Amino acid sequence: MNITEHDLTILEQRFRAYTGSFTAGAPDPEPYRLKQAHTARVCENIIMLAQSLGLDRETVNTAKAAALVHDTGRFVQFREFGTFSDARSKNHAALGVGVILAQGMLKGMPRQTRKRILRAVALHNRPVLPRNIAPDLSVLSRLLRDADKLDIFKVMLDLYQGPENGRQSFITHDQEDNGAVSGDLAACIIAGQMFGYDKIRTLNDMKLFQIGMIFDLNVPAAFKAVQDLCVVNGILDSMPGFPERDRLVRTMDAYITSGIQADFQS
């Protein structure tokens, strides 16, 4: 028994009904609308990525289902805590798993498929994926993580290139811009390393963190999308100049090119 287009239609209806209850009664519905729009684009991204790999219809449908529910925890997170920062509230992926189960969003789907989707949702915001997970879960999780990041890059570029340059925004967790760039964090990226969210102290730290997210991409089409979006230079252009900038750009350009040319290991 496979996930059908009808199953996806029902799931989308359930998602809209659940999230619509937040926008309907909110004094400021914009944060919730942001996540609704994010979800729609992540669905588009994940279909593009799955199709770029030539995956079968069942895998594509499962991937879209996971994308539809991946951020369900964000809605209750913002309502209860007024932030999208997991560090200042609760893990939104874990919240999402609870919401999906409580709302019966995956009801009617095959049991093993439901388990795989729930596990992918639980893993989508982990710093790194665990080793030795089942191949089908690994593929689904990497597709979801890449699709999610592609839209995060788009949202952040739109924000940083806007008149406010990301200042005092709930999107950037209200990080302050002190006008400085951490050489230590830039050096981490130049060394080909991601750094943890716990190292973020300022808006520019967050911007460097987002550039480092590229190290966690998996699908060649995701690297190509990052290249086409000019993610690295787009983020850096919103920051003050710093001595390590040119080396950082060369490091990331080389990494993105290698990702485009690499084979996806299923």
C-alpha positions in Angstrom: 0.0 0.0 0.0 1.5 3.3 -1.1 0.8 7.0 -0.4 -1.5 8.3 -3.1 -2.3 11.7 -4.4 -5.6 11.5 -2.5 -3.6 10.8 0.7 -1.5 13.9 0.1 -4.7 16.0 -0.6 -6.2 14.9 2.7 -2.9 15.6 4.6 -2.7 19.1 3.1 -6.3 19.7 4.2 -5.4 18.6 7.7 -2.3 20.8 7.8 -4.3 23.8 6.5 -7.0 23.3 9.1 -4.6 23.0 11.9 -2.4 25.9 11.0 -5.3 28.1 10.0 -6.5 28.0 13.6 -3.4 29.9 14.5 -3.7 32.6 11.9 -7.4 33.1 12.5 -7.1 34.2 16.1 -3.7 35.7 16.3 -3.2 39.4 17.0 -0.3 39.3 14.5 -0.7 36.3 12.1 2.4 37.1 10.1 4.8 34.6 11.9 2.3 31.8 11.3 1.7 32.9 7.7 5.5 32.9 7.2 5.6 29.2 8.2 2.7 28.3 6.1 4.4 29.8 3.1 7.7 28.2 4.1 6.0 24.8 4.2 4.6 25.2 0.6 8.0 26.1 -0.7 9.7 23.2 1.1 7.2 20.9 -0.6 8.1 22.3 -4.0 11.8 22.0 -3.2 11.6 18.4 -2.0 9.7 17.3 -5.1 12.4 19.0 -7.3 15.2 17.3 -5.4 13.6 13.9 -5.4 12.9 14.2 -9.1 16.4 15.3 -9.8 17.5 11.9 -8.4 15.0 10.0 -10.5 13.3 8.6 -7.5 10.1 6.6 -7.8 6.6 8.0 -7.3 6.2 6.4 -3.8 9.4 8.1 -2.6 8.4 11.4 -4.1 5.0 11.3 -2.4 6.5 10.2 0.9 9.0 13.1 0.7 6.2 15.6 0.0 4.2 14.3 3.0 7.2 14.7 5.2 7.7 18.3 3.9 4.1 19.1 4.6 4.3 18.3 8.3 8.0 19.0 9.0 7.3 22.4 10.7 4.0 21.7 12.4 5.7 22.3 15.8 6.6 25.9 14.8 3.0 27.0 15.3 2.5 26.0 18.9 6.1 27.0 19.6 5.5 30.6 18.6 2.1 30.8 20.3 3.5 29.5 23.6 6.9 31.1 23.6 6.8 34.0 21.1 10.0 32.8 19.3 11.2 30.4 16.7 14.4 29.9 18.7 14.6 26.3 19.9 17.2 27.4 22.4 14.8 29.8 24.0 11.8 27.5 23.9 11.5 23.9 23.0 12.7 21.7 20.2 10.2 22.4 17.4 10.8 19.0 15.7 9.9 17.2 18.8 6.9 19.5 19.3 5.9 18.7 15.7 6.0 14.9 16.2 3.6 15.4 19.1 1.3 17.6 17.1 1.2 15.2 14.1 0.3 12.3 16.4 -2.3 14.3 18.4 -3.9 15.6 15.3 -3.9 12.3 13.5 -2.4 14.0 10.5 -0.9 10.8 9.0 -4.0 8.7 9.7 -4.8 6.3 6.9 -1.2 6.0 5.6 0.8 2.8 5.8 2.2 2.2 9.3 5.9 1.9 8.2 5.5 5.1 6.1 4.0 7.0 9.0 7.0 5.9 11.2 9.5 6.9 8.6 7.9 10.4 8.2 7.7 10.9 11.9 11.4 10.0 12.3 12.4 12.3 9.4 10.5 15.1 11.1 12.3 14.4 14.4 15.7 14.5 12.6 15.2 17.4 10.3 16.7 20.0 12.7 19.5 17.9 14.2 23.0 19.3 13.7 23.9 16.1 11.9 22.1 12.9 11.1 22.8 9.8 13.2 25.0 7.1 11.7 23.7 3.8 10.5 20.1 4.8 10.0 18.0 2.7 7.5 18.7 3.6 3.9 15.1 4.7 3.1 15.0 6.9 6.2 18.5 8.3 5.3 17.3 9.3 1.8 14.1 10.9 3.1 15.9 12.7 5.9 18.5 14.2 3.6 15.9 15.3 1.1 13.9 17.0 3.8 16.9 18.7 5.3 18.1 20.0 1.9 14.6 21.2 0.9 14.2 23.0 4.2 17.6 24.7 4.0 17.0 25.9 0.4 14.0 27.8 1.6 15.8 29.1 4.7 18.5 30.5 2.3 15.8 32.2 0.2 14.0 33.7 3.2 17.2 35.0 4.7 18.5 36.5 1.5 15.2 38.3 1.0 15.4 39.6 4.6 19.1 40.6 4.5 18.7 42.3 1.1 15.7 44.3 2.4 15.8 47.7 4.1 16.1 46.3 7.6 18.9 43.9 6.8 17.5 41.4 9.3 17.7 43.6 12.3 15.3 42.9 15.2 13.4 40.2 13.4 11.6 37.2 14.8 13.0 35.4 11.8 16.6 35.9 13.0 15.6 35.3 16.6 16.1 39.0 17.4 19.9 38.7 17.2 21.6 42.1 17.7 23.9 43.5 15.0 27.0 44.8 16.7 28.7 45.7 13.4 31.5 43.1 13.9 32.3 39.8 12.3 33.9 37.0 14.3 37.2 35.9 12.8 37.1 32.7 14.8 33.7 31.7 13.3 34.9 32.7 9.8 38.0 30.5 10.3 35.8 27.5 11.2 34.1 27.8 7.8 37.4 28.3 6.0 38.5 25.1 7.6 35.5 23.3 6.2 33.7 23.0 9.5 30.2 23.8 10.8 29.9 25.4 14.2 27.1 25.0 16.7 24.2 27.3 17.2 25.5 27.8 20.7 28.3 29.9 19.3 25.9 32.5 17.9 26.0 35.8 19.8 25.2 38.3 17.1 23.3 38.7 13.8 26.6 38.4 11.8 27.4 35.2 13.7 24.0 33.9 12.5 24.8 34.8 9.0 28.1 32.9 9.1 26.2 29.9 10.7 23.8 30.0 7.7 26.7 29.9 5.3 28.1 26.9 7.2 24.7 25.1 6.7 25.9 24.5 3.1 28.3 21.9 4.5 25.3 19.8 5.4 23.7 19.7 1.9 23.5 16.3 0.2 21.7 16.4 -3.2 23.6 17.8 -6.2 20.6 19.8 -7.3 20.6 21.5 -3.8 24.1 22.7 -4.3 23.2 23.9 -7.8 20.3 25.9 -6.3 22.6 27.4 -3.7 24.9 28.4 -6.5 22.1 29.9 -8.6 20.8 31.8 -5.6 24.3 33.3 -4.9 23.7 32.4 -1.3 27.3 32.9 -0.1 27.9 36.3 -1.7 24.3 37.3 -1.0 24.7 36.8 2.7 28.3 38.3 2.8 27.1 41.4 1.0 24.8 42.1 3.9 27.8 42.0 6.3 30.7 44.4 7.0 33.9 43.5 5.3 36.4 41.3 7.2 39.9 40.0 6.4 38.9 36.4 5.8 36.1 37.1 3.4 37.9 36.3 0.1 39.3 33.0 1.6 35.8 32.1 2.8 34.3 32.7 -0.6 36.9 30.6 -2.3 36.3 27.8 0.2 32.6 27.8 -0.3 32.8 28.1 -4.1 35.0 25.1 -4.2 32.7 23.1 -1.9 29.6 24.0 -3.8 31.2 23.0 -7.1 32.3 19.7 -5.7 28.7 19.1 -4.4 27.2 19.8 -7.8 29.6 17.2 -9.3 29.2 14.6 -6.6 27.1 11.4 -6.8 24.2 11.1 -4.3 24.7 8.0 -2.2 21.4 6.4 -1.3 
